[in-house]
């Protein structure tokens, strides 16, 4: 790319000229004197540092570049990893022809833009979960991987845990528990409020706030800290549903549903942010029903403690963060790094032990990059888009909802009632109830299960959340087939 191009011309000229085809990753790797993949990280936050710790242990990797709008964080990471090249703007990093692949471990609202820009620039991408801040951006990222023929792995690392294949053999090849009837997904974990200021948060001088915002809107922040708590702001994050919900739902989609369909046929969701007088927006309780057309799935999520003096996030069946497959002959309870199967009488019959997926997931990405073969990936971008998409849809359903109203789901009535009852108990222990003004409930919304687009009654309201308005200069490009 011509060095005369300014940053704001980066996307348009790249699309018009097809410059990405002029320096594919294999050629770049071949130019590296030691034959290694030259990797850069877009972000110097905590997750980016965790990933770089794993990547630098791999013999095929040289970490050669860093990018972050926070100069203080970037300087600390530069010293830690002894990296010479640093950039505040990812567009400058992506113009470097001596970088083969990038990690995108930014705030959620930057994931797709960073990944698409990188693939347009001929880089392969390891992008953190959730893939997309909203469904439309996820679609563009999948299209970019196809159009520019790039390897793109999503950071749902449990996909690379060998235990998952053992579980699927147990459930579907051996049929050790018979047919799966229903499934439940849990994430119960206490989080504290983020604070609520009287005046907007002053952005630290070392942060280039324009770059930090990127595609997000420039809105005053009334929480106490800039970093991490962006998760709980719709402008920049996807809440706990996109933070941990994507992991547990991905496990269920993988091991229980076998990725049989991209998106559910219908969805019903309730939830809201209650009990905290803070500046955050995303739900701290969330309950969802997914109609898959085969195995009904329900999800319960809570960040509330089970009463003022409790250290628990509330009572529920199964693991605090994981899933349950209810079968004809018993149940399987799975979570990160382990799973247990029980017979109909509740007797344990088998244990599964896993690795949590790291560093397997990183090694899987490296293997695919070296081979330039996306089919080798365990969490290829389309799979990541779909699992992230279920979470996006659950968030949309709550945002499009109205005041809570009890709703029946006949196909999964028992487990649905259990989820709602469990959360009612947590609320009651905090002197709250489901008729709180901050709790909303969707109608039973229908979707096109191939595209994730809402159809029928309520579709117009829900589909308004499929895409966001981008700030000028940071638009996620619409990729043409």
C-alpha positions, 0 to 999 in steps of 0.5 A, spaced: 500 500 500 502 506 498 505 510 504 501 516 501 495 514 503 492 517 510 489 513 515 482 515 513 483 512 506 485 505 508 479 502 507 476 505 501 482 504 497 483 497 500 477 495 497 477 498 491 484 496 489 484 489 492 491 490 495 490 485 499 492 480 494 499 483 493 502 480 499 499 474 502 501 471 508 505 465 506 510 469 502 511 474 508 512 468 512 517 466 507 521 472 507 522 472 515 529 470 516 528 465 521 521 462 517 517 464 523 510 467 523 511 474 525 505 476 530 503 483 532 497 484 538 492 489 537 491 491 544 495 490 550 490 489 555 490 483 560 487 478 555 492 480 550 497 479 555 495 472 556 494 470 549 501 473 548 504 469 554 502 463 550 504 465 543 511 466 545 512 459 548 510 456 541 517 455 537 513 458 530 512 465 533 515 471 533 512 477 537 514 483 533 509 488 534 504 492 539 498 496 538 494 500 543 491 507 544 493 507 552 500 509 551 501 506 559 499 499 557 503 499 551 509 501 554 508 496 560 507 490 555 513 492 550 517 492 556 514 485 558 515 482 551 521 486 548 517 488 542 520 494 538 515 496 534 509 499 537 503 503 534 497 507 537 493 506 531 491 499 528 491 502 521 499 504 522 500 497 524 497 493 518 501 497 513 507 493 516 508 488 510 513 485 515 507 482 520 504 476 518 498 475 523 495 479 528 491 478 535 485 482 536 483 482 543 480 489 544 474 491 547 468 488 543 466 494 539 473 493 536 473 486 534 470 486 527 473 492 525 480 490 527 479 483 524 476 485 517 481 491 517 487 486 518 484 481 513 484 486 508 491 488 509 493 480 508 494 478 515 491 472 518 487 473 525 486 470 532 480 474 534 477 474 541 470 472 543 465 474 542 466 475 535 461 481 534 458 486 538 452 485 533 450 480 528 451 484 522 458 485 524 459 478 525 456 477 518 461 482 515 467 478 518 465 471 515 465 475 508 472 478 509 475 471 511 472 468 505 473 474 500 480 475 502 482 468 503 485 469 510 485 464 516 481 467 522 480 463 529 475 466 534 478 465 541 473 460 544 478 456 546 475 450 549 473 448 542 481 445 542 480 441 548 480 434 546 475 432 552 470 435 547 471 429 542 470 424 548 464 427 550 461 427 543 463 420 542 460 418 549 453 422 547 452 420 540 457 414 538 456 410 544 449 413 546 451 411 553 445 416 556 440 415 550 437 420 546 438 428 549 431 431 551 433 438 553 439 442 555 440 447 560 446 452 560 448 456 566 453 462 568 452 464 575 458 468 578 458 474 582 460 481 580 460 488 583 457 494 581 461 499 577 460 505 580 456 511 578 459 518 578 456 525 578 460 527 573 463 524 567 469 520 567 476 524 566 479 520 560 487 519 562 492 523 558 495 517 556 489 514 552 488 516 545 480 516 546 478 517 539 482 511 537 479 507 544 472 509 541 473 507 534 466 505 531 463 506 538 459 513 539 462 518 544 458 518 550 460 521 557 462 515 562 459 515 569 462 509 571 469 509 575 474 506 570 475 506 563 478 499 562 474 492 563 468 495 565 466 497 558 463 490 558 457 492 561 455 498 557 451 497 550 456 502 546 462 498 547 460 491 550 455 485 550 454 484 557 456 477 561 452 474 555 457 476 551 463 475 556 461 468 559 455 466 556 458 465 549 463 460 552 458 456 555 453 456 549 458 455 545 460 448 549 452 447 548 452 448 541 458 444 540 457 438 544 449 437 545 447 440 538 453 438 534 452 445 531 446 442 527 443 449 525 447 456 525 441 460 529 435 458 533 428 458 530 425 462 536 427 465 542 424 468 548 428 472 553 428 476 559 432 480 564 435 486 566 440 490 571 437 490 578 439 491 585 445 495 583 445 503 583 451 503 578 452 506 571 452 500 567 447 498 562 447 490 561 443 485 564 446 482 571 440 477 570 438 474 564 434 468 562 433 465 555 429 459 551 432 457 545 427 453 540 432 449 536 427 445 532 430 439 536 433 439 543 430 445 547 435 449 550 434 454 556 439 459 559 440 462 566 445 467 568 446 471 574 451 476 577 447 478 583 449 475 590 444 470 593 442 475 598 446 481 602 451 476 606 451 471 601 458 468 597 454 464 593 450 467 586 444 462 587 442 455 587 441 451 581 442 445 578 449 443 575 455 447 574 455 454 576 458 455 569 457 450 564 451 446 561 447 440 562 444 435 557 438 431 560 438 425 556 433 418 556 438 415 561 441 420 565 444 427 564 451 429 563 454 436 566 459 439 562 464 445 564 471 448 562 476 442 563 471 437 566 465 433 565 461 428 569 455 423 566 450 420 571 445 415 570 437 416 571 438 415 579 444 420 579 449 415 580 456 417 577 458 413 571 463 417 568 468 423 568 471 427 563 478 431 564 480 436 560 485 442 558 481 448 558 483 448 551 489 453 552 495 452 549 491 447 544 487 453 541 493 457 539 497 451 536 491 450 532 491 457 529 498 456 528 498 450 524 492 453 520 496 459 518 502 455 516 498 451 512 494 456 509 488 452 511 482 454 514 478 448 515 484 446 520 481 451 525 477 448 531 473 455 532 473 458 524 470 465 524 463 462 521 463 457 527 465 463 532 460 468 529 454 463 530 456 462 537 457 469 538 450 470 534 446 466 539 449 471 545 447 477 540 440 475 539 439 473 547 441 481 548 437 483 542 431 480 545 431 483 552 433 490 549 427 489 545 422 486 550 417 490 555 415 489 562 416 482 564 410 477 563 410 470 565 410 466 558 410 458 557 414 454 553 411 447 552 417 444 549 421 445 555 416 447 560 420 444 566 427 446 565 424 453 563 420 453 570 427 451 573 431 457 570 425 462 572 424 459 579 432 459 580 432 467 578 426 469 582 429 466 588 436 470 587 431 476 586 427 475 592 433 474 597 435 481 594 428 484 596 427 484 588 422 481 584 421 479 576 416 485 576 421 490 577 421 496 572 428 494 570 426 487 568 424 486 561 421 480 557 421 479 550 415 475 546 416 469 543 420 471 537 421 467 530 428 467 526 430 465 520 435 459 523 440 460 517 441 468 517 439 469 525 434 475 522 428 476 526 421 474 522 414 475 523 411 479 529 416 483 533 421 483 528 422 490 526 423 492 533 428 486 534 432 487 527 433 494 529 439 492 534 442 487 528 447 493 526 449 499 530 451 506 527 458 507 526 462 513 528 465 517 522 472 514 520 471 507 523 465 504 519 465 496 519 465 495 511 460 492 508 463 486 504 460 484 497 460 477 496 
